[in-house]
Amino acid sequence: MRAGIFGGTFNPIHNGHLMVARQVLQRFSLDRLYIVPCRRPPHKPEASLAPVVHRLEMIRMALPADARYDISDVELQRRGPSYTIDTARHFASRMDAGDALFLVMGLDAFLELHTWKSQRRLLETVQPVVVTRTVDTEGPETAQHRMQAYIRSHLAGTYVYVARHRCWQPAAAGQAIHLLATDPVDVSSSQIRRRVKAGKNIAALVPTAVCAYIEQKGIYR
């Protein structure tokens, strides 16, 4: 089995999230992609979070009718901050030897991995998929170069970049770190919240059903 974990606040879920999910499913031939909304992220303020019931409902509305998508409330059931290592262990415990477990994250999150709880154990449990926009892979300060520098300076062990697979593989047996350049989508959850608060239209940024739900429930006003 090949499974992925796609976590976040999804506050709200938007077209950029859905594009990333589609590309991760395709690139890594996943049998299952777990969409994991968190209750309380350790690195973000909680004040701007919509109630869990609304975020879950918007995710359900946004996801296509595809059996590979699976919404998990594993982090919502915990008290306190949502640590990724705990979530990774949860899903890894349900898999067999030889299965592959991937973790979807943005470039900025990856570059702070050394601050995460049990980051060495996390890299033994999952294969990070670092998602960047296509424009982030161009110019003198490319995502690849930033990742290369970070891996050399912050991660234990020796990783070798394999160009044809766009990943770093450890010299010793272990999990690879992948780079996934996606099509640029100019949207963020914070941008959507600001637009809603200002009374501006968000129809082009989220699925139609999510747009209607935000308006109906008065979320982010």
NORQUI-V634293 format. One record per backbone hydrogen bond with DSSP energy under -0.5 kcal/mol. NH is the residue of the N-H (numbers start at 1). CO is the residue of the C=O. If there is no record, write none. Layout:
NH:CO / NH:CO
//
This chain:
3:1 / 3:100 / 4:32 / 5:102 / 6:4 / 6:34 / 7:5 / 7:104 / 8:36 / 11:12 / 13:10 / 15:205 / 18:14 / 19:15 / 20:16 / 21:17 / 22:18 / 23:19 / 24:20 / 25:21 / 26:22 / 27:23 / 28:24 / 29:26 / 30:25 / 31:2 / 32:2 / 33:68 / 34:4 / 35:33 / 35:70 / 36:6 / 36:34 / 37:35 / 37:72 / 38:8 / 42:82 / 44:41 / 49:46 / 54:51 / 55:51 / 56:52 / 57:53 / 58:54 / 59:55 / 60:56 / 61:57 / 62:58 / 63:59 / 66:64 / 69:66 / 70:33 / 72:35 / 77:73 / 78:75 / 82:40 / 83:81 / 86:83 / 87:83 / 88:84 / 89:85 / 90:86 / 91:87 / 92:88 / 93:89 / 94:91 / 95:92 / 99:96 / 100:1 / 102:3 / 103:127 / 104:5 / 105:129 / 107:131 / 110:106 / 111:107 / 112:109 / 113:110 / 115:112 / 116:113 / 119:116 / 122:118 / 123:119 / 124:120 / 125:121 / 125:122 / 126:122 / 127:101 / 128:126 / 129:103 / 130:128 / 130:178 / 131:105 / 131:129 / 132:180 / 134:182 / 136:133 / 137:134 / 138:135 / 142:140 / 143:136 / 146:142 / 147:143 / 148:144 / 149:145 / 150:146 / 151:147 / 152:148 / 153:149 / 154:150 / 155:150 / 155:151 / 159:157 / 160:169 / 162:167 / 163:161 / 165:162 / 166:162 / 166:163 / 167:162 / 168:177 / 169:160 / 171:158 / 175:123 / 177:168 / 178:128 / 179:166 / 180:130 / 181:179 / 182:132 / 182:180 / 187:185 / 192:188 / 193:189 / 194:190 / 195:191 / 196:192 / 197:193 / 198:194 / 199:196 / 200:195 / 205:202 / 206:202 / 211:207 / 212:208 / 213:209 / 214:210 / 215:211 / 216:212 / 217:213 / 218:214 / 219:214 / 221:218
//
